[in-house]
Amino acid sequence: MFTHLIIIFFLFFPNFSFSKTCKPKIIKVQNEIEEKLKICDRGDKLLVLYDIKVDANDLILKICDLKYTVISRDETKTIYKRNSGLSLICIFNPSFN
């Protein structure tokens, strides 16, 4: 009985069952977005670090599935450290032009 419930869950929520966490390298400029996110698949949980020069609103619109929560955190106090900056967590659903 329990195994039937698990199978039904995976059938109705396939993105949840097969999604992975994708963490690309830091995006330093706007035109790197598409290139750096080639390693991610649609539906992945996405953790993106990006530089202050990248427009956060444009980034969210291009890469996030807005049906789900988008979490953003500002770490500008530590911008001088390697791989630090602004971060964004969302479900990956690209809409590159």
ABEGO torsion letter per residue (X at the ends): XAAAAAAAAAAABAAAAABBBBBBBBBABAAAAAAAAAABBBGBBBBBBBBAABBAAAAAAAABBAABBBBBBBAAAAAABBGBEBBBBBBBBBBBX
